[in-house]
Every structure is written in C-alpha cells, then in structure tokens.
Amino acid sequence: QVQLVESGGGLVQAGGSLTLSCAASGRFFGINAMGWYRQAPGKQRELVATITSGGRTNYADSVKGRFTISRDNAKNMVYLQMNGLKPEDTAVYYCNADVSYYGTSRPSRASWGQGTQVTVSS
C-alpha cells in the first residue's frame, strides 16, 4: 500500500508564496499520474493541478500562471509551487497518485492523506 504525506502549508499574506511537498511511501511498483487537490470548508474538493509520469501538466483555471506542479520520480515526490497567493486559495491541500502495485497491471488511486493547511490572509 502507498501512504501520502503532505507538508509545507502555512499562513501567508496575499501575494506571498508557499511550496507544498507530497511524499509517497510504501510498497508499490511505480507511480503514474500525480495531482494536487484542495478543499475549503463547506466546499467540494477540487483538482488544482496534475502531472503525468512524463511531465505533462494541467492546471485549474484559477491557478494558471501562479502555481507550478513538479515531481521527482526517483524520490516519489510531487511538489506544488504557489506564487501570488490569494485569499481564495485558502484550503486544505491534498495530493494523490495513480499507483501501480506488484502483480497488478492497472494502477489504482491512493488513499487520501491528511493534507496540509494553506491560509492566505488579505
């Protein structure tokens, strides 16, 4: 099984920056796509950014030009560089991954971690 641990959140003023990290650990064969999600209180969890194993990225319109997703395949980590933060970016940020396990040909989605809180003050 794979475990996901997010870190790097904090309290910042509008216009500030944060870098989030997500570490995947456990027994698995490999990781395919990875992504960052966020969820504000009372709202649905939304997809923020994705990155394939080959490095192709996609972003939600709300964060395009401000956030950058990247990954380190050797370390099984994914990062989210957040610049120009806005109060509406305030949320708990989660990562996830499509994981391939030994003896399994098709990947499966990892369980959610605890997330990391990002709070942007105005």
N, CA, C and O atoms as a printed pandas DataFrame, in Angstrom:
     atom_number atom_name residue_name chain_id  residue_number  x_coord  y_coord  z_coord
0              1         N          GLN        A               1    0.839   -1.186    0.000
1              2        CA          GLN        A               1    0.000    0.000    0.000
2              3         C          GLN        A               1    0.876    1.240    0.000
3              4         O          GLN        A               1    2.039    1.187    0.401
4              5         N          VAL        A               2    0.321    2.348   -0.448
5              6        CA          VAL        A               2    1.047    3.598   -0.501
6              7         C          VAL        A               2    0.454    4.577    0.506
7              8         O          VAL        A               2   -0.761    4.647    0.692
8              9         N          GLN        A               3    1.333    5.321    1.143
9             10        CA          GLN        A               3    0.918    6.374    2.047
10            11         C          GLN        A               3    1.368    7.710    1.485
11            12         O          GLN        A               3    2.469    7.829    0.946
12            13         N          LEU        A               4    0.517    8.709    1.612
13            14        CA          LEU        A               4    0.807   10.037    1.117
14            15         C          LEU        A               4    0.857   11.013    2.281
15            16         O          LEU        A               4   -0.056   11.057    3.105
16            17         N          VAL        A               5    1.914   11.785    2.343
17            18        CA          VAL        A               5    2.085   12.757    3.406
18            19         C          VAL        A               5    2.385   14.107    2.794
19            20         O          VAL        A               5    3.406   14.284    2.130
20            21         N          GLU        A               6    1.495   15.058    3.018
21            22        CA          GLU        A               6    1.662   16.406    2.515
22            23         C          GLU        A               6    2.309   17.290    3.575
23            24         O          GLU        A               6    2.120   17.080    4.773
24            25         N          SER        A               7    3.064   18.266    3.127
25            26        CA          SER        A               7    3.699   19.202    4.037
26            27         C          SER        A               7    3.954   20.516    3.319
27            28         O          SER        A               7    3.859   20.597    2.094
28            29         N          GLY        A               8    4.275   21.533    4.085
29            30        CA          GLY        A               8    4.661   22.811    3.518
30            31         C          GLY        A               8    3.631   23.909    3.633
31            32         O          GLY        A               8    3.907   25.053    3.271
32            33         N          GLY        A               9    2.450   23.590    4.130
33            34        CA          GLY        A               9    1.430   24.608    4.272
34            35         C          GLY        A               9    1.762   25.592    5.374
35            36         O          GLY        A               9    2.704   25.399    6.142
36            37         N          GLY        A              10    0.977   26.642    5.434
37            38        CA          GLY        A              10    1.195   27.650    6.447
38            39         C          GLY        A              10    0.307   28.846    6.239
39            40         O          GLY        A              10   -0.590   28.843    5.396
40            41         N          LEU        A              11    0.570   29.865    7.017
41            42        CA          LEU        A              11   -0.175   31.115    6.955
42            43         C          LEU        A              11    0.679   32.163    6.258
43            44         O          LEU        A              11    1.796   32.452    6.687
44            45         N          VAL        A              12    0.152   32.721    5.196
45            46        CA          VAL        A              12    0.871   33.743    4.440
46            47         C          VAL        A              12   -0.068   34.874    4.084
47            48         O          VAL        A              12   -1.286   34.704    4.052
48            49         N          GLN        A              13    0.512   36.023    3.818
49            50        CA          GLN        A              13   -0.267   37.161    3.356
50            51         C          GLN        A              13   -0.516   37.056    1.865
51            52         O          GLN        A              13    0.228   36.391    1.143
52            53         N          ALA        A              14   -1.566   37.715    1.410
53            54        CA          ALA        A              14   -1.859   37.749   -0.015
54            55         C          ALA        A              14   -0.641   38.224   -0.784
55            56         O          ALA        A              14    0.036   39.174   -0.389
56            57         N          GLY        A              15   -0.378   37.551   -1.879
57            58        CA          GLY        A              15    0.783   37.858   -2.685
58            59         C          GLY        A              15    2.006   37.041   -2.331
59            60         O          GLY        A              15    3.008   37.078   -3.046
60            61         N          GLY        A              16    1.937   36.310   -1.247
61            62        CA          GLY        A              16    3.058   35.508   -0.811
62            63         C          GLY        A              16    3.163   34.192   -1.560
63            64         O          GLY        A              16    2.389   33.903   -2.473
64            65         N          SER        A              17    4.140   33.408   -1.148
65            66        CA          SER        A              17    4.419   32.142   -1.811
66            67         C          SER        A              17    4.591   31.023   -0.803
67            68         O          SER        A              17    5.006   31.244    0.335
68            69         N          LEU        A              18    4.268   29.831   -1.237
69            70        CA          LEU        A              18    4.493   28.618   -0.475
70            71         C          LEU        A              18    4.829   27.497   -1.436
71            72         O          LEU        A              18    4.404   27.503   -2.592
72            73         N          THR        A              19    5.588   26.544   -0.954
73            74        CA          THR        A              19    5.856   25.340   -1.711
74            75         C          THR        A              19    5.378   24.139   -0.916
75            76         O          THR        A              19    5.820   23.916    0.212
76            77         N          LEU        A              20    4.486   23.376   -1.498
77            78        CA          LEU        A              20    3.968   22.178   -0.867
78            79         C          LEU        A              20    4.706   20.960   -1.383
79            80         O          LEU        A              20    5.119   20.908   -2.542
80            81         N          SER        A              21    4.864   19.988   -0.512
81            82        CA          SER        A              21    5.513   18.739   -0.875
82            83         C          SER        A              21    4.619   17.579   -0.514
83            84         O          SER        A              21    3.858   17.643    0.452
84            85         N          CYS        A              22    4.711   16.532   -1.280
85            86        CA          CYS        A              22    3.973   15.310   -1.012
86            87         C          CYS        A              22    4.899   14.135   -1.225
87            88         O          CYS        A              22    5.478   13.971   -2.299
88            89         N          ALA        A              23    5.033   13.329   -0.208
89            90        CA          ALA        A              23    5.889   12.156   -0.266
90            91         C          ALA        A              23    5.038   10.895   -0.292
91            92         O          ALA        A              23    4.149   10.716    0.540
92            93         N          ALA        A              24    5.314   10.040   -1.235
93            94        CA          ALA        A              24    4.652    8.748   -1.334
94            95         C          ALA        A              24    5.599    7.671   -0.831
95            96         O          ALA        A              24    6.759    7.616   -1.239
96            97         N          SER        A              25    5.114    6.835    0.036
97            98        CA          SER        A              25    5.933    5.766    0.582
98            99         C          SER        A              25    5.112    4.494    0.696
99           100         O          SER        A              25    3.882    4.522    0.653
100          101         N          GLY        A              26    5.801    3.400    0.839
101          102        CA          GLY        A              26    5.141    2.115    0.955
102          103         C          GLY        A              26    5.662    1.132   -0.066
103          104         O          GLY        A              26    6.712    1.338   -0.674
104          105         N          ARG        A              27    4.921    0.071   -0.244
105          106        CA          ARG        A              27    5.306   -0.965   -1.178
106          107         C          ARG        A              27    4.453   -0.843   -2.433
107          108         O          ARG        A              27    3.259   -1.144   -2.421
108          109         N          PHE        A              28    5.068   -0.407   -3.493
109          110        CA          PHE        A              28    4.388   -0.287   -4.771
110          111         C          PHE        A              28    5.402   -0.383   -5.888
111          112         O          PHE        A              28    6.603   -0.214   -5.680
112          113         N          PHE        A              29    4.899   -0.656   -7.065
113          114        CA          PHE        A              29    5.775   -0.817   -8.208
114          115         C          PHE        A              29    6.189    0.513   -8.808
115          116         O          PHE        A              29    7.359    0.729   -9.124
116          117         N          GLY        A              30    5.224    1.397   -8.961
117          118        CA          GLY        A              30    5.514    2.688   -9.535
118          119         C          GLY        A              30    4.328    3.625   -9.429
119          120         O          GLY        A              30    3.225    3.223   -9.060
120          121         N          ILE        A              31    4.575    4.865   -9.756
121          122        CA          ILE        A              31    3.551    5.893   -9.715
122          123         C          ILE        A              31    3.364    6.477  -11.103
123          124         O          ILE        A              31    4.329    6.845  -11.774
124          125         N          ASN        A              32    2.133    6.556  -11.513
125          126        CA          ASN        A              32    1.819    7.145  -12.804
126          127         C          ASN        A              32    1.537    8.641  -12.624
127          128         O          ASN        A              32    2.441    9.397  -12.269
128          129         N          ALA        A              33    0.319    9.067  -12.859
129          130        CA          ALA        A              33   -0.001   10.472  -12.691
130          131         C          ALA        A              33   -0.079   10.845  -11.215
131          132         O          ALA        A              33   -0.398   10.013  -10.366
132          133         N          MET        A              34    0.217   12.099  -10.926
133          134        CA          MET        A              34    0.084   12.632   -9.584
134          135         C          MET        A              34   -0.650   13.960   -9.684
135          136         O          MET        A              34   -0.662   14.600  -10.735
136          137         N          GLY        A              35   -1.256   14.361   -8.590
137          138        CA          GLY        A              35   -2.001   15.600   -8.634
138          139         C          GLY        A              35   -2.160   16.236   -7.271
139          140         O          GLY        A              35   -1.976   15.600   -6.233
140          141         N          TRP        A              36   -2.505   17.500   -7.307
141          142        CA          TRP        A              36   -2.828   18.262   -6.115
142          143         C          TRP        A              36   -4.287   18.665   -6.154
143          144         O          TRP        A              36   -4.813   19.064   -7.193
144          145         N          TYR        A              37   -4.926   18.555   -5.015
145          146        CA          TYR        A              37   -6.312   18.941   -4.835
146          147         C          TYR        A              37   -6.391   19.891   -3.654
147          148         O          TYR        A              37   -5.454   19.995   -2.862
148          149         N          ARG        A              38   -7.504   20.577   -3.545
149          150        CA          ARG        A              38   -7.716   21.409   -2.372
150          151         C          ARG        A              38   -9.190   21.409   -2.007
151          152         O          ARG        A              38  -10.063   21.202   -2.850
152          153         N          GLN        A              39   -9.438   21.644   -0.741
153          154        CA          GLN        A              39  -10.800   21.672   -0.247
154          155         C          GLN        A              39  -10.938   22.743    0.824
155          156         O          GLN        A              39  -10.276   22.696    1.861
156          157         N          ALA        A              40  -11.802   23.698    0.557
157          158        CA          ALA        A              40  -12.128   24.723    1.523
158          159         C          ALA        A              40  -13.313   24.259    2.353
159          160         O          ALA        A              40  -14.097   23.431    1.890
160          161         N          PRO        A              41  -13.463   24.771    3.565
161          162        CA          PRO        A              41  -14.590   24.359    4.414
162          163         C          PRO        A              41  -15.929   24.544    3.722
163          164         O          PRO        A              41  -16.214   25.609    3.175
164          165         N          GLY        A              42  -16.747   23.504    3.749
165          166        CA          GLY        A              42  -18.059   23.567    3.151
166          167         C          GLY        A              42  -18.093   23.463    1.646
167          168         O          GLY        A              42  -19.158   23.581    1.041
168          169         N          LYS        A              43  -16.950   23.246    1.031
169          170        CA          LYS        A              43  -16.881   23.165   -0.414
170          171         C          LYS        A              43  -16.368   21.805   -0.855
171          172         O          LYS        A              43  -15.772   21.061   -0.077
172          173         N          GLN        A              44  -16.612   21.501   -2.115
173          174        CA          GLN        A              44  -16.132   20.254   -2.680
174          175         C          GLN        A              44  -14.624   20.295   -2.868
175          176         O          GLN        A              44  -14.030   21.356   -3.064
176          177         N          ARG        A              45  -14.032   19.136   -2.806
177          178        CA          ARG        A              45  -12.624   19.030   -3.124
178          179         C          ARG        A              45  -12.451   19.242   -4.628
179          180         O          ARG        A              45  -13.157   18.637   -5.435
180          181         N          GLU        A              46  -11.521   20.094   -4.988
181          182        CA          GLU        A              46  -11.315   20.416   -6.385
182          183         C          GLU        A              46   -9.900   20.092   -6.823
183          184         O          GLU        A              46   -8.950   20.152   -6.042
184          185         N          LEU        A              47   -9.793   19.752   -8.072
185          186        CA          LEU        A              47   -8.496   19.458   -8.653
186          187         C          LEU        A              47   -7.763   20.753   -8.955
187          188         O          LEU        A              47   -8.316   21.661   -9.575
188          189         N          VAL        A              48   -6.528   20.831   -8.518
189          190        CA          VAL        A              48   -5.720   22.023   -8.713
190          191         C          VAL        A              48   -4.751   21.854   -9.872
191          192         O          VAL        A              48   -4.662   22.713  -10.749
192          193         N          ALA        A              49   -4.034   20.750   -9.871
193          194        CA          ALA        A              49   -3.025   20.518  -10.895
194          195         C          ALA        A              49   -2.705   19.044  -10.979
195          196         O          ALA        A              49   -2.806   18.319   -9.989
196          197         N          THR        A              50   -2.323   18.604  -12.153
197          198        CA          THR        A              50   -1.901   17.225  -12.357
198          199         C          THR        A              50   -0.604   17.200  -13.145
199          200         O          THR        A              50   -0.268   18.139  -13.867
200          201         N          ILE        A              51    0.108   16.108  -12.987
201          202        CA          ILE        A              51    1.329   15.903  -13.748
202          203         C          ILE        A              51    1.469   14.422  -14.039
203          204         O          ILE        A              51    1.339   13.589  -13.143
204          205         N          THR        A              52    1.733   14.102  -15.284
205          206        CA          THR        A              52    1.906   12.714  -15.679
206          207         C          THR        A              52    3.316   12.259  -15.366
207          208         O          THR        A              52    4.179   13.054  -14.994
208          209         N          SER        A              53    3.533   10.963  -15.523
209          210        CA          SER        A              53    4.869   10.432  -15.299
210          211         C          SER        A              53    5.877   11.018  -16.268
211          212         O          SER        A              53    7.069   11.075  -15.966
212          213         N          GLY        A              54    5.410   11.454  -17.429
213          214        CA          GLY        A              54    6.270   12.077  -18.416
214          215         C          GLY        A              54    6.423   13.572  -18.263
215          216         O          GLY        A              54    7.157   14.200  -19.026
216          217         N          GLY        A              55    5.741   14.159  -17.285
217          218        CA          GLY        A              55    5.897   15.571  -17.012
218          219         C          GLY        A              55    4.864   16.486  -17.635
219          220         O          GLY        A              55    4.989   17.707  -17.540
220          221         N          ARG        A              56    3.845   15.927  -18.270
221          222        CA          ARG        A              56    2.783   16.768  -18.822
222          223         C          ARG        A              56    1.909   17.282  -17.697
223          224         O          ARG        A              56    1.489   16.516  -16.830
224          225         N          THR        A              57    1.634   18.580  -17.708
225          226        CA          THR        A              57    0.899   19.209  -16.615
226          227         C          THR        A              57   -0.407   19.816  -17.078
227          228         O          THR        A              57   -0.566   20.191  -18.240
228          229         N          ASN        A              58   -1.334   19.904  -16.145
229          230        CA          ASN        A              58   -2.592   20.599  -16.340
230          231         C          ASN        A              58   -2.928   21.341  -15.064
231          232         O          ASN        A              58   -2.605   20.891  -13.965
232          233         N          TYR        A              59   -3.583   22.488  -15.219
233          234        CA          TYR        A              59   -3.912   23.329  -14.085
234          235         C          TYR        A              59   -5.353   23.785  -14.149
235          236         O          TYR        A              59   -5.922   23.969  -15.225
236          237         N          ALA        A              60   -5.926   23.961  -12.982
237          238        CA          ALA        A              60   -7.213   24.615  -12.909
238          239         C          ALA        A              60   -7.060   26.056  -13.364
239          240         O          ALA        A              60   -6.021   26.678  -13.143
240          241         N          ASP        A              61   -8.098   26.584  -13.999
241          242        CA          ASP        A              61   -8.026   27.950  -14.499
242          243         C          ASP        A              61   -7.697   28.950  -13.391
243          244         O          ASP        A              61   -7.024   29.952  -13.632
244          245         N          SER        A              62   -8.165   28.678  -12.201
245          246        CA          SER        A              62   -7.986   29.606  -11.099
246          247         C          SER        A              62   -6.538   29.751  -10.648
247          248         O          SER        A              62   -6.197   30.722   -9.973
248          249         N          VAL        A              63   -5.686   28.803  -11.010
249          250        CA          VAL        A              63   -4.300   28.850  -10.550
250          251         C          VAL        A              63   -3.301   28.948  -11.689
251          252         O          VAL        A              63   -2.098   29.030  -11.442
252          253         N          LYS        A              64   -3.760   28.941  -12.903
253          254        CA          LYS        A              64   -2.850   29.031  -14.039
254          255         C          LYS        A              64   -2.016   30.301  -13.968
255          256         O          LYS        A              64   -2.530   31.389  -13.709
256          257         N          GLY        A              65   -0.740   30.142  -14.201
257          258        CA          GLY        A              65    0.167   31.267  -14.161
258          259         C          GLY        A              65    0.702   31.578  -12.790
259          260         O          GLY        A              65    1.628   32.378  -12.653
260          261         N          ARG        A              66    0.138   30.963  -11.769
261          262        CA          ARG        A              66    0.566   31.210  -10.394
262          263         C          ARG        A              66    1.162   29.980   -9.729
263          264         O          ARG        A              66    2.107   30.093   -8.949
264          265         N          PHE        A              67    0.618   28.810  -10.028
265          266        CA          PHE        A              67    1.063   27.561   -9.413
266          267         C          PHE        A              67    1.842   26.735  -10.425
267          268         O          PHE        A              67    1.571   26.776  -11.626
268          269         N          THR        A              68    2.804   25.992   -9.922
269          270        CA          THR        A              68    3.581   25.091  -10.748
270          271         C          THR        A              68    3.701   23.741  -10.057
271          272         O          THR        A              68    4.173   23.653   -8.923
272          273         N          ILE        A              69    3.274   22.697  -10.741
273          274        CA          ILE        A              69    3.403   21.353  -10.211
274          275         C          ILE        A              69    4.644   20.702  -10.808
275          276         O          ILE        A              69    4.943   20.882  -11.988
276          277         N          SER        A              70    5.351   19.957   -9.998
277          278        CA          SER        A              70    6.528   19.248  -10.465
278          279         C          SER        A              70    6.660   17.953   -9.676
279          280         O          SER        A              70    5.977   17.757   -8.671
280          281         N          ARG        A              71    7.530   17.081  -10.128
281          282        CA          ARG        A              71    7.702   15.810   -9.436
282          283         C          ARG        A              71    9.133   15.332   -9.542
283          284         O          ARG        A              71    9.875   15.709  -10.449
284          285         N          ASP        A              72    9.494   14.504   -8.603
285          286        CA          ASP        A              72   10.787   13.849   -8.586
286          287         C          ASP        A              72   10.501   12.359   -8.545
287          288         O          ASP        A              72   10.193   11.806   -7.489
288          289         N          ASN        A              73   10.602   11.723   -9.679
289          290        CA          ASN        A              73   10.243   10.314   -9.773
290          291         C          ASN        A              73   11.146    9.429   -8.915
291          292         O          ASN        A              73   10.691    8.435   -8.350
292          293         N          ALA        A              74   12.410    9.788   -8.821
293          294        CA          ALA        A              74   13.336    8.990   -8.031
294          295         C          ALA        A              74   12.981    9.021   -6.551
295          296         O          ALA        A              74   13.198    8.043   -5.835
296          297         N          LYS        A              75   12.436   10.141   -6.096
297          298        CA          LYS        A              75   12.078   10.295   -4.693
298          299         C          LYS        A              75   10.610   10.015   -4.416
299          300         O          LYS        A              75   10.179   10.043   -3.263
300          301         N          ASN        A              76    9.839    9.744   -5.464
301          302        CA          ASN        A              76    8.399    9.538   -5.324
302          303         C          ASN        A              76    7.743   10.726   -4.631
303          304         O          ASN        A              76    6.954   10.569   -3.700
304          305         N          MET        A              77    8.085   11.904   -5.103
305          306        CA          MET        A              77    7.523   13.114   -4.521
306          307         C          MET        A              77    6.930   14.010   -5.598
307          308         O          MET        A              77    7.361   13.999   -6.751
308          309         N          VAL        A              78    5.948   14.773   -5.199
309          310        CA          VAL        A              78    5.343   15.771   -6.058
310          311         C          VAL        A              78    5.286   17.076   -5.281
311          312         O          VAL        A              78    5.085   17.083   -4.066
312          313         N          TYR        A              79    5.463   18.177   -5.993
313          314        CA          TYR        A              79    5.545   19.483   -5.362
314          315         C          TYR        A              79    4.543   20.429   -6.002
315          316         O          TYR        A              79    4.117   20.239   -7.141
316          317         N          LEU        A              80    4.185   21.433   -5.255
317          318        CA          LEU        A              80    3.334   22.488   -5.782
318          319         C          LEU        A              80    3.902   23.817   -5.338
319          320         O          LEU        A              80    3.818   24.179   -4.164
320          321         N          GLN        A              81    4.480   24.542   -6.277
321          322        CA          GLN        A              81    4.987   25.878   -6.011
322          323         C          GLN        A              81    3.852   26.860   -6.232
323          324         O          GLN        A              81    3.292   26.938   -7.325
324          325         N          MET        A              82    3.517   27.601   -5.201
325          326        CA          MET        A              82    2.398   28.518   -5.244
326          327         C          MET        A              82    2.912   29.934   -5.071
327          328         O          MET        A              82    3.502   30.270   -4.044
328          329         N          ASN        A              83    2.688   30.753   -6.071
329          330        CA          ASN        A              83    3.076   32.154   -6.046
330          331         C          ASN        A              83    1.848   33.031   -6.185
331          332         O          ASN        A              83    0.801   32.592   -6.659
332          333         N          GLY        A              84    1.992   34.264   -5.769
333          334        CA          GLY        A              84    0.886   35.199   -5.883
334          335         C          GLY        A              84   -0.373   34.697   -5.216
335          336         O          GLY        A              84   -1.461   34.782   -5.785
336          337         N          LEU        A              85   -0.232   34.179   -4.017
337          338        CA          LEU        A              85   -1.364   33.577   -3.322
338          339         C          LEU        A              85   -2.452   34.596   -3.034
339          340         O          LEU        A              85   -2.187   35.762   -2.741
340          341         N          LYS        A              86   -3.676   34.122   -3.128
341          342        CA          LYS        A              86   -4.857   34.927   -2.893
342          343         C          LYS        A              86   -5.659   34.330   -1.753
343          344         O          LYS        A              86   -5.541   33.136   -1.476
344          345         N          PRO        A              87   -6.477   35.143   -1.082
345          346        CA          PRO        A              87   -7.305   34.588   -0.006
346          347         C          PRO        A              87   -8.162   33.413   -0.460
347          348         O          PRO        A              87   -8.397   32.491    0.321
348          349         N          GLU        A              88   -8.627   33.424   -1.688
349          350        CA          GLU        A              88   -9.440   32.331   -2.179
350          351         C          GLU        A              88   -8.669   31.037   -2.378
351          352         O          GLU        A              88   -9.266   29.998   -2.660
352          353         N          ASP        A              89   -7.352   31.088   -2.235
353          354        CA          ASP        A              89   -6.547   29.873   -2.275
354          355         C          ASP        A              89   -6.554   29.146   -0.935
355          356         O          ASP        A              89   -6.047   28.029   -0.832
356          357         N          THR        A              90   -7.117   29.763    0.077
357          358        CA          THR        A              90   -7.164   29.154    1.395
358          359         C          THR        A              90   -7.933   27.841    1.349
359          360         O          THR        A              90   -9.090   27.806    0.929
360          361         N          ALA        A              91   -7.294   26.776    1.776
361          362        CA          ALA        A              91   -7.892   25.454    1.739
362          363         C          ALA        A              91   -6.916   24.453    2.336
363          364         O          ALA        A              91   -5.755   24.769    2.596
364          365         N          VAL        A              92   -7.407   23.253    2.544
365          366        CA          VAL        A              92   -6.531   22.137    2.840
366          367         C          VAL        A              92   -6.121   21.523    1.509
367          368         O          VAL        A              92   -6.968   21.184    0.682
368          369         N          TYR        A              93   -4.847   21.387    1.315
369          370        CA          TYR        A              93   -4.319   20.870    0.071
370          371         C          TYR        A              93   -3.909   19.415    0.230
371          372         O          TYR        A              93   -3.224   19.049    1.185
372          373         N          TYR        A              94   -4.334   18.600   -0.710
373          374        CA          TYR        A              94   -4.057   17.178   -0.712
374          375         C          TYR        A              94   -3.364   16.781   -2.010
375          376         O          TYR        A              94   -3.575   17.395   -3.056
376          377         N          CYS        A              95   -2.556   15.772   -1.927
377          378        CA          CYS        A              95   -2.024   15.178   -3.144
378          379         C          CYS        A              95   -2.634   13.808   -3.337
379          380         O          CYS        A              95   -3.214   13.236   -2.414
380          381         N          ASN        A              96   -2.501   13.295   -4.521
381          382        CA          ASN        A              96   -2.879   11.923   -4.772
382          383         C          ASN        A              96   -2.070   11.393   -5.943
383          384         O          ASN        A              96   -1.373   12.140   -6.631
384          385         N          ALA        A              97   -2.176   10.101   -6.150
385          386        CA          ALA        A              97   -1.372    9.449   -7.168
386          387         C          ALA        A              97   -2.061    8.209   -7.675
387          388         O          ALA        A              97   -2.790    7.538   -6.944
388          389         N          ASP        A              98   -1.821    7.912   -8.931
389          390        CA          ASP        A              98   -2.237    6.648   -9.512
390          391         C          ASP        A              98   -1.061    5.693   -9.371
391          392         O          ASP        A              98   -0.006    5.896   -9.973
392          393         N          VAL        A              99   -1.251    4.658   -8.576
393          394        CA          VAL        A              99   -0.163    3.788   -8.158
394          395         C          VAL        A              99   -0.310    2.409   -8.778
395          396         O          VAL        A              99   -1.401    1.839   -8.805
396          397         N          SER        A             100    0.794    1.884   -9.271
397          398        CA          SER        A             100    0.859    0.518   -9.759
398          399         C          SER        A             100    1.500   -0.354   -8.694
399          400         O          SER        A             100    2.557   -0.019   -8.160
400          401         N          TYR        A             101    0.863   -1.464   -8.389
401          402        CA          TYR        A             101    1.362   -2.380   -7.376
402          403         C          TYR        A             101    1.935   -3.631   -8.021
403          404         O          TYR        A             101    1.607   -3.968   -9.159
404          405         N          TYR        A             102    2.784   -4.303   -7.285
405          406        CA          TYR        A             102    3.368   -5.536   -7.779
406          407         C          TYR        A             102    2.281   -6.550   -8.085
407          408         O          TYR        A             102    1.388   -6.788   -7.272
408          409         N          GLY        A             103    2.368   -7.138   -9.260
409          410        CA          GLY        A             103    1.407   -8.152   -9.654
410          411         C          GLY        A             103    0.108   -7.619  -10.202
411          412         O          GLY        A             103   -0.802   -8.392  -10.501
412          413         N          THR        A             104    0.005   -6.312  -10.340
413          414        CA          THR        A             104   -1.200   -5.675  -10.842
414          415         C          THR        A             104   -0.861   -4.852  -12.077
415          416         O          THR        A             104    0.079   -4.058  -12.064
416          417         N          SER        A             105   -1.624   -5.045  -13.132
417          418        CA          SER        A             105   -1.328   -4.361  -14.386
418          419         C          SER        A             105   -1.935   -2.969  -14.466
419          420         O          SER        A             105   -1.405   -2.096  -15.153
420          421         N          ARG        A             106   -3.031   -2.762  -13.773
421          422        CA          ARG        A             106   -3.706   -1.473  -13.816
422          423         C          ARG        A             106   -3.478   -0.699  -12.524
423          424         O          ARG        A             106   -3.528   -1.271  -11.435
424          425         N          PRO        A             107   -3.228    0.604  -12.645
425          426        CA          PRO        A             107   -2.995    1.407  -11.449
426          427         C          PRO        A             107   -4.289    1.682  -10.689
427          428         O          PRO        A             107   -5.387    1.577  -11.237
428          429         N          SER        A             108   -4.135    2.032   -9.436
429          430        CA          SER        A             108   -5.271    2.399   -8.608
430          431         C          SER        A             108   -4.952    3.689   -7.861
431          432         O          SER        A             108   -3.791    4.025   -7.633
432          433         N          ARG        A             109   -6.002    4.394   -7.491
433          434        CA          ARG        A             109   -5.831    5.666   -6.799
434          435         C          ARG        A             109   -5.461    5.434   -5.348
435          436         O          ARG        A             109   -6.056    4.592   -4.676
436          437         N          ALA        A             110   -4.486    6.171   -4.867
437          438        CA          ALA        A             110   -4.070    6.075   -3.481
438          439         C          ALA        A             110   -5.121    6.680   -2.565
439          440         O          ALA        A             110   -5.950    7.485   -2.991
440          441         N          SER        A             111   -5.071    6.284   -1.311
441          442        CA          SER        A             111   -5.956    6.876   -0.317
442          443         C          SER        A             111   -5.493    8.283    0.017
443          444         O          SER        A             111   -4.313    8.612   -0.106
444          445         N          TRP        A             112   -6.438    9.101    0.438
445          446        CA          TRP        A             112   -6.109   10.474    0.800
446          447         C          TRP        A             112   -5.257   10.531    2.056
447          448         O          TRP        A             112   -5.451    9.761    2.997
448          449         N          GLY        A             113   -4.313   11.457    2.051
449          450        CA          GLY        A             113   -3.551   11.733    3.250
450          451         C          GLY        A             113   -4.267   12.745    4.116
451          452         O          GLY        A             113   -5.454   13.014    3.929
452          453         N          GLN        A             114   -3.534   13.307    5.069
453          454        CA          GLN        A             114   -4.122   14.279    5.981
454          455         C          GLN        A             114   -4.246   15.668    5.379
455          456         O          GLN        A             114   -5.035   16.485    5.854
456          457         N          GLY        A             115   -3.483   15.938    4.352
457          458        CA          GLY        A             115   -3.491   17.249    3.740
458          459         C          GLY        A             115   -2.646   18.233    4.527
459          460         O          GLY        A             115   -2.182   17.938    5.628
460          461         N          THR        A             116   -2.457   19.401    3.946
461          462        CA          THR        A             116   -1.730   20.466    4.617
462          463         C          THR        A             116   -2.492   21.769    4.432
463          464         O          THR        A             116   -2.938   22.091    3.331
464          465         N          GLN        A             117   -2.632   22.506    5.515
465          466        CA          GLN        A             117   -3.452   23.708    5.511
466          467         C          GLN        A             117   -2.696   24.886    4.927
467          468         O          GLN        A             117   -1.571   25.182    5.330
468          469         N          VAL        A             118   -3.320   25.546    3.982
469          470        CA          VAL        A             118   -2.810   26.790    3.424
470          471         C          VAL        A             118   -3.817   27.882    3.732
471          472         O          VAL        A             118   -4.980   27.798    3.338
472          473         N          THR        A             119   -3.368   28.893    4.430
473          474        CA          THR        A             119   -4.228   30.007    4.781
474          475         C          THR        A             119   -3.602   31.295    4.266
475          476         O          THR        A             119   -2.456   31.610    4.585
476          477         N          VAL        A             120   -4.352   32.024    3.479
477          478        CA          VAL        A             120   -3.872   33.268    2.884
478          479         C          VAL        A             120   -4.705   34.410    3.433
479          480         O          VAL        A             120   -5.918   34.456    3.230
480          481         N          SER        A             121   -4.067   35.315    4.116
481          482        CA          SER        A             121   -4.751   36.451    4.700
482          483         C          SER        A             121   -4.762   37.626    3.737
483          484         O          SER        A             121   -3.850   37.791    2.928
484          485         N          SER        A             122   -5.800   38.434    3.835
485          486        CA          SER        A             122   -5.930   39.597    2.976
486          487         C          SER        A             122   -5.266   40.813    3.580
487          488         O          SER        A             122   -5.283   41.887    2.980
